[in-house]
Amino acid sequence: MNTAYIKRREYGRIQLYRSGGEKALPGEIWIVQSERGIDYGRVVNRIRNLREEPSPRSLIRRATEEDLLVIEKNAADAKDTFRICQEKIEAKELEMKLVRVEYSFDRSRLLFYFTAEGRIDFRELVKELAGIFKTRIEMRQIGVRDEARMMGGVGPCGRVLCCTGFLQDFEPINIRMAKNQRLSLDPDKISGVCGRLFCCLKYEDEFYQACRRHLPKEGAEVKTEGGRGKVVDFNCIRSSVTVEFEDGRRSVYPADQVSNPHPTREK
């Protein structure tokens, strides 16, 4: 049985699909059977660490020219639907921000993604929208990181946002990760377009934690070829420490060239 990794719609999750027929190739658009009905997605390369649990998801067919026209029409109609829904939200003075509107491929469902500070009573809104569009309405409240994933953009590194490009799950990020990497704690410099801490702070955190355990900690007294001094800084990438001597001189030494280092004890 052939399998393929499919990214549903434009900003959906990457999931494993199965097929008993021809092989799906990266870049191709396929019509798929998901847990919620018929939809479409693009074949992507295998994602490392993606959980491959048994699933009822399956490939139906490679998208035809007619299928692509349906996808294009659904996207165009979604823009008009977004405008109508936004007008209804404003008229009802609902404290919610509409982010995106999507039709399922077969138009059996109309999905509205929104952000809000708390719970929103949108029952009347759903009734009106169902009356207008004559299909099942689903309102999905998402977080600011999900909003960034959907809106897309480019990070300060010059690459597409991680959440849009490849991240499957949002792992907890905390300020301690920035401290471990000796980064500025200015929120404007370590926060993404979503206003939360950069997801990439997580990528190298394990390395920096190991570094801090094995390098002399700041304030430790060490012996070097230049005499005794105190560690005032360290560099994990170069595995070096900066030592200040009593006369005010400062020198940089490889960590393995200072004696009596005291490993940092993280609490």
Secondary structure, DSSP 8 states (H G I E B T S, - for coil): -EEEEEEETTT--EEEEEESSS---TT-EEEEEETTEEEEEEEE---TT------S-EEEEE--HHHHHHHHHHHHHHHHHHHHHHHHHHHHT---EEEEEEE-TTSSEEEEEEE-SS----HHHHHHHHHHH-SEEEEEE--HHHHHHHH--B-TTSSB-HHHHT--S-----HHHHHHTT----HHHHB-TTSSB-GGGGTTHHHHHHHHHHSB-TT-EEEETTEEEEEEEEETTTTEEEEEETTS-EEEEEGGGSBS--B----
